[in-house]
Amino acid sequence: MKKSFWLFGAGFVLVFCLDQWIKYLILTGFRYQSEMLSIILVYNRGVAFSMLSFLGDFLKYLQIFLVILMWFLLVRQREFFVRNDYAFGMIFGGGCSNILDRFIHGGVVDYVYWHYGFEFAVFNFADVMIDVGVGILILKMLLSKTK
């Protein structure tokens, strides 16, 4: 279990710090424009696709409550946590980084805007790491069922 907490912590710190560093670059003026994607600055006051933005400041407290609840439930499921420690580190690191943005900037700092072939929502590194972590969990579950 000790090794799993270290792997979780390493994933958490790596994703959290890298995301905050990238956001710092964006907040200090880094921009990029191409035919496929743009690096722009957008503050998302909701969750995915700005849903739940009507909750205002209550949203960040709701998210903190949900993170604490999920951590509590996850630690109680030791075997599941141990099998997926690094994926949970990525998910929690990205989620906590986005919550920190809500307290510091009033919304999540988003910056990647895909617009080649179709226009997609603006997102950030933390969002990608959350998706990758969830993808790893799903893939591992699907592969374990085939055995």
Steps between C-alpha positions, in 0.01 A plus 500: 500500500791735574632463143154581364481821703838600356388427143175685559690794649752510216223502239308762695795736547625460142162575341412777749833682466530462123144624451555803724828581319331486159218719630758748630646523147154563358415759766825686430420535133604190305279457193512290183288490185491240223248351260436207735507644849553817694637574843269762650391601850148412614361484853248216534262578785320164465614144443531328160352718225423765769220287647396586857640854472173619654627361834756783521734485800308207647647278225855509641378397846290223351805376310716502815233298680487250211881463490513433875210254476663317205834483684330356807314238293809417295725441800239262643525296176869417551534236232341724235721791608819290494425370148439852367711729718672701225175545302331639811800727558451645151125546552529661844799715394311641204180546697669679790694724263174608336338560842796717602438711188145565617629648825783704345350608166124463550486225237708224346775627270442331163718563196502227233247577227468237226340640184611277212206332326270586789504736794555337835480633856802676648681273747829466692770248595320404823188410300709278273666326796160437662379346174817290463469378860135403451593337166766291674244387761247403233760322286632304797146396598417390145825305467452330838151380398638331187737283703 
